[in-house]
Amino acid sequence: MTGADAPVTRRPGPLSDFTLTPRVLVIVAWALPVGALGAGAAWLLLRLIGVITQAVFAGRASSEVANPGTLGAPWWVLLGAPVLGGLVVGLMARYGSEAIRGHGMPEAIEAILFRRSIVAPRVAVLKPTSAAVSIGTGGPFGAEGPIIMTGGAIGSVLAQRLTVTDDERKALMVAGAAAGMAATFNAPLASVLLAVELLLFEWRPRSFLPVAAAVVVATLLRGPMLGYEPIFEVDTAGWHVGLPAELLCVVTGALGGLLAVVVTRLVYASEDGFAALGRRTGLHWMWWPAIGGLIIGIGGLIVPRALGVGYDVIGDLLSGRAALSLVVGILVVKSLIWGLSLGSGTSGGVLAPTFMIGAALGALAGFVLPAVGPGFWAVVGLAATVGGVLRSPLTGVVFTLELTHAWPALLPLLIASASAYGLSVLLLGRSVLTEKIARRGRHLSREYGVDPLETRFVDEAMADAPMVLAPGEEVPDDAPGRQRLFPLVDDGRLVGVVLRTSRAVVDDPVVVGPDDTLVVARDRLLAAGVTAAPVVGPDRELLGLVTLEGLFGQPGTGQPASPANASAAGIT
């Protein structure tokens, strides 16, 4: 082939982000103790929740996690304990750290994206303690949000003691968060997926490998500390999954998506309500969790098993043992007290409550849908609701499989989770995790895409005929107005540059190669604090000049980008 038909062969640009360097291995090594500490934090949090629950609702010393509604506490304890717990959490937030307010995931995301993955050491202590108080006194929350923030704080604090980059600190912070998740739920793959879909905002070896290493360590340690079995193992021997059931999973998924919309709006309607209460009455936010606790207590009087983290209730729903009254009570009361109290700013996670109300939704649908087997529709509803609430459909599928070991339900779970995710995206602008960040004036995108600068090369964006000077020659007054840097060339080779503004000569300027990607060129210019660089060949022969504007302009022209693109790139 000749001419335009001939294939173009070129040397690829540097692929440093996808190369396993010794530096990556160093961060992986540091991730191992982070994983161990994350597992220890998960164990400690669960034991502390058990101690407080048993002391408050049963009056005995034990660390066994139990449902507050099954311990025989009198009505005034069911009503008053959540109020007291909310008061304690409010005091801890005001006089300890306001970062402990909320369910943990938005705070972790915000720290990663906008605070260089830096978390104060006291958060590692206050967040699990406040969550244990909140959940142990009956709060209808999960332990996963607090453990994400706690494990993340462990990784961040360690990274702050090391000489690492911001990206390496992020990797260690997320490694700690994912390790805590893996140890809490015995779900290593789902924890890694959650890290990728919600926290890392990238899929690269530099972050994936440390997270995977920490999760493996945490999962290995979980066995002797918390047990080896799945949290909610489901017997699938009697299931008969066929095409009709798989098609009906679209319906269950749509119901899960609608439920995700309802509870997300409920959480932020509650948050708006508490903010309005504060503006109208001057009531400090420190007191809001106590009011949220009163809502919890009232719900506990109606459906006592709606209190606490509720692992036993989830187990009953997923095994098909729950009666219709419990299913409806959990779906309605748990959703209300969780959404309304979470908006008060108390401390607790969203994942376990999502498991419970999702399983209740599926169990309720199972009363009218064709019978497949005990717990089938509850399992499908759980995956759908997680996919819709968190906007993480793959995490919803894998989490459900690892929690239940219901492997025959893989395809139905994928159908339901994807359906719920699609409906949630259609009806809601943001998820329950990102809405809070948006309300603080921050913007983030959870969509993955290839940076177009990764796929283009410097010789496509450079100006290949810049004005050059001989050694000792000065910049003439009639030099091109847009050119800010003038290469000094001797016998065709670059020997330095002259800056237009200062007329200073730089003997060792920043240079790029014609086959460097535009990402490499951009990063090199920004790291050096310059806006232009000569493009040189292997023997330093001058080939052209590249500018930041040219990186975002038309291929091969070296011309500036349009104002819109220049603004997006930070060029003014």
N, C-alpha and C positions, 0 to 999 in steps of 0.2 A: 504494500500500500504506500501511496505517496501523497504529498500535499495535505489537503484537509482531512483525508481519510486515515492518515498515519496516526497511530496512538502516540500520546505524549508521555514520555518517561522523564521523571525528575527525581531529584534527591528529596526525600521527605524532610520536613522541618523537625526540630527537636521535639521529643515526646516526653519531656521531663515529668509531667504529671502522671504518666502511666508507666514509669520505670521504677522498679523496686530498688531503691537506693539504700545504702547503709543507714541514712538518716531515718528512713521509714522504719527500718528494723529496730532502731533505738526507741522510737515512739511505741512500737509494738511491745518491746520489752517493758517499758514503763506502764503499758496498759494492763499487764498481768497483775501487779499489785493493786491497781485501781479496780480490776474486776473482783479481786478477793475482798477488798474493802467495801465495794458495792454490795456483794453478797452478805457480808456481815451487817451492813446497815439495814438491808431488807429483813434479815432475821431479827435484829434488834427492834425494828419498827413493829413487826408482827407480834413479837413477844410483849412489847410495851402496850400495844392495843389490847392484847389479851388480859394483861395485869389490870389495866384501868377498867375494862368492861366487867371483869369478875368482881373487882372491888366495889364498883358503883352499883351494879345490878344484882349481885349475888352475895356481897358482903364476905367474900372469901379471898384468900391469897392463892392465885393460880395465874399462869401465863397462857392458858389455853384460850384461843380465839373462839368466841361463842356469840350467838345471836342474842342481843339484849332482851328481845321479846320472848325468849324461851327460858329465862332464868328465874321467873316467878317474882319479879319486882312489883311492888304495889304501884297503883296508878300515879301517885304523886311523885314517885321516882321516875317513871316513864315520862311524865310531863316536865319535871323540873331539872333532871340531869342534863338534857341538851341545852337548856338555858344557861346553866352553870358552866358547861363546857364552852359555849359560845362566849361567855364573859371572859373566861380565862384566855381563850384564843385572841380576843380583842385586846386584852392587856398585853399579851406577848407581842402582838403585832405593833402596837403603839410604842412600847418601851423597849422592845427587842429589835425587830426588823420588820418593816412594812412588806418586805419581799415574801414573807410567809403567807400573805393573804392569797386566796384563790386556790386553784387546783393544781398548780405547779407547771403544767406543760406550757402555757403562754409565757410564763416567767422564764422558763428555760429557753424557749425560742427567742425571746427578746434579748436575753443575755448573750446568746450565740450571735445574733445578727447585728445587734446595736451596742453591745458593751464588750466586744472583743473576748467573749466567753469568760469574763471575769466575774466571779461570784464571791461574796464576802464569806470568810470562814464561819462566822456565827450562823449563817443560813444552814450549814450542814448539821448544826445542833438544833436550832429552833424549828426548822421545817418539820422534821420527823416528830419532834416532841409535840408541837401544836397539832399535827395531824392525829397523833395517838390520843391526845386529849379530846379532839373533836369527834373522832370515830368511836373511841372508847366510851364516851358519854352518850352514844346513840346516834351520832351523825350518820346520815345515809350515804356515806362516801366510800371511795376506794382508797387503797394504800398506794396505788401505782403513781399517781401524780406527785405526791410528796416524795416517793422514793426516787422518781426521776430527778426532781430538784435536789434531793439529798445526794444521790450518786453523782449527779452532775457537779455539785459543789465540791465533792471529794476530788474528782478529776481536775476541776479547775484550780482548787487550792494547791494540789500537788504541782500542776503545770506552772503556777505562779512562782514556785520555788525553783523552777528549772529555767534554763536559757532555751526557750522555744519560740517559734513563730506563732502568730495568731491562729493560723490553720492547725498547727500541731496542738495548741491549747484547746481548740475546738474539738479535735479528735479525742483528746483525753477526757474532756468534759462529757462528751456524748458517750464515750466508752463507759464511764461511771454510771451514767443514767441508764444505758441499756443493760448493764450488768445488774443493777438493782431490779429492773423489770424481769430479767431472766430468772433471777433467784426468787422473786415473788411468785411468779406464775409457772415456773418450770417450762418456759416457752422460749428457747433460745433463738430459733429462726424468726419467730414473730417479733422478738425484741430487736433483732438486727434490722428487720424490715421497718419497724416503727422508727428506729433511728434514722434510716435512710429516707423514709417518706415524710417524717415530721421534723427532724432535728438537723440533719447534716446538710441538706440542700445541695448535695452532690453525690456522685457515685464514683469515687476514685480510690485507688489503693492506699493513698496516704491517710484516708480516714476510715475506709472500710476495714482494713486489716487490723488496726488497733481496736476497733469496736468488736469485731469478731473474736479477737483474742480475749478481750475482757469478758465477753458473754460466755465463752467456753469455760473460762476459769470459774465464773459465778455459777454456772449450771453444774459443774463438777462438784463444787462445794455445797450446793443446795441439798444434794442427796442426803449426806449425813446430818445436815442441820434441820431440814424441813421435810424430807421424804423424797422418794424417787417416783412415786406414782403421779399420773396426771391429776390436776386439781378436780376436774369434774368428769371422770371417766364414764362414758356412755356405752351401754351394751347394744351393739348394732346387729347382733345375730338374727334378730327377728325382723330386721328391716327388709322391705321389698321395694327398692327404688326403681321406678320405671319412667318412661317418657312422660306420662301424664303428670306425675309428681314434679318432674324437672321443669315442665312448662309452667306449672302452678307456682314454682319458686319465683317467677317474675312477679306474681301477685304479692307474695310474701315480701319480696324485695321492695316493691312499691310501698307497701305498708310500713316497712322499716324506714324507707326514705321519708315518708310523711311524719312518722314518729320523730325522726331526727330533726325535721323542720320545727315540729311543735316544741320539743324540749329545748332546742337551741334558742328559739324565740322566747321561751319561758324564762330561761336563765338570764337573758339580757333585758327582758321586761322587768324582771325582779331587780336587776342591777340598777336600771333606770329608776325604779320605784324607790329604792333605798337612797339613791342620790337625791331625788326630789324631796324625800323625807328630811334629809340632812339640810337641804337648802331652806326648806320652809320652817323647820323647827330649830335649826342650829345644833341638832343632835350629832355629836362627833361620830365618825365611822367606827370608832372603837366599840361602840355599843351595838352596832348593827348585827354582829354575829349572835349576840344574845337574843335579839328579836328573831333572827333566823332559827335559833334554837327553840324558841317558843312554837314556831311553825312545825318544827320537827316533832316536838313533844305532843302536839295535838294530833299529828299524823300517827304517832306511835300509839296513842290511845285508841285510834280507829283500827289500825293494822299493826300490832306490835312487831311482827316479823319484818316490817319495812325498815326497822331501825338497824343501825350498824352496817358493816360491810356486806353481810348477807350471803356468805359463801354457801351456807347450808340451804338457803332458799334457791339459789341458782342451781345447786345440785338436784333439788327436788323437781324443779321445772324441767331440767334437761333430761331427767330420767323418766318423766311422765308420771310422777307420783303426786303432783300438785292438784288439789281440787279446784273447781271452777271459782269458788269464792276467793281462794288465795291468789289465783291467777289474776282476776279482775282487781282485787285489792292492791296487789303489787303494781300492776300496770298503772293504775290511777294514782294511788296514794304515794308510792315510791317516786313516780315521776314528779308529782307536785312538790313534795317536801324536799326532794333533791334539787330541783330547778330553782325553787323559791329561796331555799337556804343558801345555795351556792352563790346566788346573786348578792347575798349579804356580805361576802368577803371572808367567809370562814375558810378553814384549811381542810382540803380533802380532794380526792381525785374523781375523775369522770368515768374511768374505764369499767370498774366493777359495777357501778350503778347502770351503765349502759348494757353490760352483760345481763343484768337482772331484768331490766324493763324490756330488752330485746327478746330474751327467752320467754318472758311473760306474753309478749305480743305474739310470738310464734306459737306458744302453747294455746293461746286463745284462738288463733286461726285454726289450730289443729282440731278444735271441736267441730268445725264446719267443713274443713278440707278432707279429702279422702285419706283414710288411714294408711300410713306407710310403716309405722313401727313406733314403739314408745319413745317419746322425746324427739322424734325427727323434726317436726315443725318448730319446736322450741330451739333446736340447734340452728336451723335455718334462720329463724328470726333473730337470734343472737348475732350471727355473722352479718346479716343485713343491717341491723341497727348500728353495729360498730362501723361498718363501711360508710353509712350515711352520716353518723354523728362526727366521726373523726375525719371523714373525707379520705380515708385510707383503705381502699377496697381490698388490696392484697393483704394488708395487715389483718383486716377483718376475717378473711378466709383462713390464713395460716394460724392466727390466734385461736380461732375456734377449733381447728383441727388439733393443735397441740394441747389445748385445754381439755378436750373430750376424747381424743384418739378415735373420732368418728370418721375414719378414712374413707369409707364408702360414700360419704356425702360431699366429696371434693367438688364434683361438677355442680350439684345443687347449690352449694355454698357460693361458688363463683358466680352463678347466675343471680342469686339473691343479693350478694354484696355489690355486684356491678350495677344491678338495677337500682338499689338504694342510693348508691353513689351518684348515678346519673340524675335521679330525681332530686336529690339534695342540691346538687350543683345547679340544676335548672331553677329551683325555687328559692335558694338562698345565695346571697352574694358571697358570704364567708362562713367558715365553719365555727363551731363552738370554741375552737382553739385560737383562731386568727381574728375573730371579731373583737376580742378584748384588745389585741395589739392595734387593730385599725382604729379603735376608739381613742387610743393614745396618740393618734396622729402618725402612726408608722404604717408603712406599706410593705408587703412582702408578696412574693409569688412562689407558689409551691409547684409550678409546672417546670418540668425538666426539658431542656432543649440544648442543641449543639450551638455553641458560640460561633457565629459566622466567621469571626476572626481566626478560629481554629482551622478553617478550611481554605484560607487564602494565604498567599505568600507575598513577601515584601516586594518582589519585582513586579507584582501586579498593581501596587499602590504607590510606588516611588516615582519621583520626577527624574527621568533618565537624562536630562540635559540641564542640570543646574549651572549657574554661573560659578566658575572656579577661579582661584587666584594662584599665582606663583609664589613661592616662598619670599617673604619680604614685601610683597605687594599689598597695598591697602585697599579697603573697600571703596569703590568709586561712588561719587554722589549720585550717579544715574543708575545704580544697581537696581535690579528688580525689587519692587516694593514689598512683595510677599515673602521674599527670601530673607530669613533671619540668621542663617548660618552659611558661611562660605568655605568650602573645602580648599585646603592648600595642597596643590598637586605638583609633584616633581617627577618628571619622566613617567607620567601616567599613574603614579602611586600616591596614595594619601599620606601626607606627612604631618597634618594638623588641620585645625579649622580656625576661622576668625569669626568672632561674634559681632553681629551688626551693631548691637546697642552699645557695647563697651569698647569695641575695636580690639578686645583682648585676643591673644593667640593661645589656643589650647593645643599642646603638643600630643596629648594622648586622649583623644575624644572617644566618646561612646560610639560604637559602630555596630551595624547589623549586617547579616549576609543576605543575599538575594533569595535564598531558599529557606530562610527563617519564616515561621508563620507570623501572621500579624499579631497574634497574642504575645509571642516572644518579643517582637519589636515594641509593642505597647508597654509590656511590663518592664523592659529594659529602659525605655525612655522615662517612664514614671519613677522607677527606682533611682535613676540618676538625677531626676528633677530637671530634665531638659525637654524641649519640644521638637527637636529635630536631630537627625543623626545621618552621617554618610553611610551609604551602602557600598561594601567593598567585597572583592573576590578573594580567593585563597591567598594571593600574593599582594593583598592590600591595594589592588588596582581599583580605582574609583569607578563605580557603576551607576551611581545615582544618589539621590537624597530623599529620605523619607521623613515626613512630619506627622505629628499627631492628627492634624486635620486630614492629611492624605490617607491615614489608616482608615478613616471613616468616609472617604470620598469614593469616586468612581474608579473601578479597576483600571490600572495602567495609566491614570492621568496625573496622579499626585496632586489633584485639585482638592480644595477644602470640601468638607461635607456640607450638606444642606444645614440651615440653622436648626431644624428639628433634630437631626442626627447629632449635630455638634453639641447641642444642649444635652441630649441624652448621654453623650460620652463625657460630659463634664468640661467641654471646650467652650470658652467664652472669648 
